[in-house]
Amino acid sequence: AVVSTQDYGEKRGTKSLVGGLLTRNLTNEQEKTKILTQSLDKSVTEVGDMRSELDRRIHQEEELIGRISDLERELEAVLLKMELYESKENRDVENSELLMAEYNAAFQDLNSVVEVCQMRVQGQQLDISLLLGLGASPRPSNKEDLTVESQLRNIQTLRSNIETLDLLSDLYAEDIGSQCPTQ
């Protein structure tokens, strides 16, 4: 078969056209591939950045968990110290109350002795209850009677009574001394 020039030219033109089209398609595909590669590289970089940020935050979280654990231990230690302190403070209060009650009992006994001495000095009949140690005045039965202020007033009254007895004792000693014959 004889190929005519015109057919050859058409074939060549068609080849050129197909080749140009293929080249353009190839160029377009290469550009698309380049854009996709750049986008993929950017995404890989972003994922790496996110992974680094995630690792940093995980590290921060671990540090915070450790700090929380340390603070919980410190809180437990402080609470234990507070319990011990409150326990000691409660014992101190109980001991103070016992001490105050014992002091009050001793005060009442001393007050009874002072009353006996005053009755004796004044020539009155002695109260048998005072001699037996029961006391003329009743002992306080509640905590309000054991306040520091009431106890201070009681002490001041007792001291005043003792000073009076001391004065009477001095007068009695002078009287006895003046009645004794001197040798």
C-alpha positions in Angstrom: 0.0 0.0 0.0 1.1 3.3 -1.0 0.9 5.9 1.6 0.3 9.2 0.4 2.0 12.3 1.6 -1.2 13.7 2.7 -1.9 10.6 4.8 1.6 10.7 6.1 1.2 14.4 7.0 -2.1 13.6 8.7 -0.6 10.8 10.6 2.4 12.9 11.6 0.1 15.7 12.6 -2.0 13.3 14.6 1.1 11.9 16.2 2.2 15.4 17.0 -1.1 16.3 18.3 -1.3 13.1 20.4 2.4 13.7 21.5 1.7 17.3 22.5 -1.4 16.2 24.3 0.4 13.5 26.1 3.3 15.9 27.0 0.8 18.4 28.4 -1.0 15.7 30.3 2.3 14.5 31.6 3.3 18.0 32.6 -0.1 18.5 34.3 0.3 15.2 36.2 3.9 16.1 37.2 2.7 19.5 38.5 -0.2 17.7 40.4 2.3 15.2 41.8 4.6 18.0 42.8 1.7 19.9 44.6 0.6 16.6 46.3 4.2 15.9 47.3 4.6 19.4 48.8 1.2 19.0 50.6 2.2 15.6 51.9 5.6 17.0 53.1 3.7 19.8 54.8 1.3 17.3 56.4 4.3 15.1 57.6 5.9 18.2 59.1 2.6 19.1 60.9 2.2 15.5 62.1 5.8 15.7 63.5 5.1 19.0 65.1 1.9 17.6 66.6 3.8 14.5 67.8 6.4 16.7 69.5 3.7 18.8 71.1 1.9 15.7 72.3 5.2 14.3 73.8 5.8 17.7 75.5 2.3 17.6 77.0 2.5 14.0 78.0 5.8 14.9 79.8 4.0 17.9 81.5 1.2 15.7 82.5 3.6 13.2 84.1 5.3 16.0 86.0 1.9 17.3 87.2 0.9 13.8 88.3 4.1 13.5 90.2 3.6 16.9 91.8 0.0 16.0 92.7 1.3 12.8 94.3 3.9 14.8 96.3 1.3 17.2 97.4 -1.0 14.4 98.5 1.8 12.9 100.6 2.5 16.3 102.1 -1.2 16.8 102.8 -1.4 13.4 104.5 1.6 14.3 106.6 0.1 17.7 107.6 -3.2 16.0 108.4 -1.4 13.4 110.6 0.5 16.2 112.4 -2.8 18.1 112.9 -4.4 15.0 114.4 -1.5 14.5 116.7 -1.5 18.1 117.7 -5.3 18.1 118.3 -4.9 14.9 120.3 -2.2 16.5 122.4 -4.2 19.7 122.7 -7.2 17.7 123.8 -5.0 15.9 126.4 -3.7 19.3 127.6 -7.2 20.6 128.0 -8.3 17.5 129.9 -5.1 17.7 132.0 -5.8 21.4 132.6 -9.4 20.6 133.7 -8.1 17.9 136.0 -5.5 20.2 137.4 -8.0 23.0 137.9 -10.4 20.5 139.7 -7.6 19.3 142.0 -6.5 22.9 142.6 -10.1 23.8 143.5 -10.3 20.8 145.9 -7.1 21.9 147.6 -8.3 25.5 147.7 -11.5 24.4 149.4 -9.6 22.4 152.0 -7.3 25.3 152.7 -10.3 27.6 152.9 -11.9 25.2 155.5 -8.7 25.3 157.6 -8.8 29.2 157.5 -12.4 29.1 158.5 -11.7 26.8 161.4 -8.8 29.1 162.5 -11.1 32.2 162.2 -13.8 30.6 164.3 -11.3 29.5 166.9 -9.8 33.1 167.1 -13.2 34.6 167.3 -14.1 32.1 170.1 -17.0 30.6 168.1 -18.2 27.0 168.4 -16.2 25.0 165.8 -18.3 23.6 162.9 -17.8 19.8 163.0 -18.2 19.6 159.2 -15.1 21.8 158.8 -13.2 19.7 161.2 -14.1 16.6 159.2 -12.9 18.2 156.0 -16.3 18.5 154.4 -16.0 22.2 154.1 -18.6 24.9 155.0 -19.0 26.0 151.4 -20.0 23.5 148.7 -17.4 22.5 146.1 -18.1 23.7 142.6 -19.8 21.1 140.4 -19.6 22.7 137.0 -17.0 24.1 134.8 -18.3 27.7 135.1 -17.4 27.6 138.7 -13.9 26.6 137.8 -13.2 29.6 135.5 -9.9 31.4 136.0 -11.6 34.6 137.0 -13.7 32.9 139.8 -10.6 31.1 141.0 -8.6 34.4 141.2 -11.4 36.0 143.2 -11.4 32.9 145.5 -7.6 33.2 145.9 -7.8 36.9 146.7 -10.4 36.2 149.4 -8.4 33.4 150.8 -5.2 35.5 150.9 -7.1 38.3 152.7 -8.4 35.8 155.2 -4.9 34.4 155.7 -3.5 37.9 156.2 -6.1 38.5 158.8 -5.2 35.2 160.5 -1.5 36.2 160.3 -2.3 39.5 162.0 -4.3 37.8 164.7 -1.6 35.2 165.1 1.0 38.0 165.7 -1.4 39.7 168.2 -1.9 36.3 169.9 1.9 35.8 170.1 2.4 39.2 171.6 -0.4 38.6 174.1 1.2 35.2 175.1 4.6 36.8 175.2 3.4 39.6 177.5 1.7 37.1 179.9 4.8 34.9 180.2 7.0 35.7 183.1 10.5 36.7 182.2 13.3 35.0 183.9 
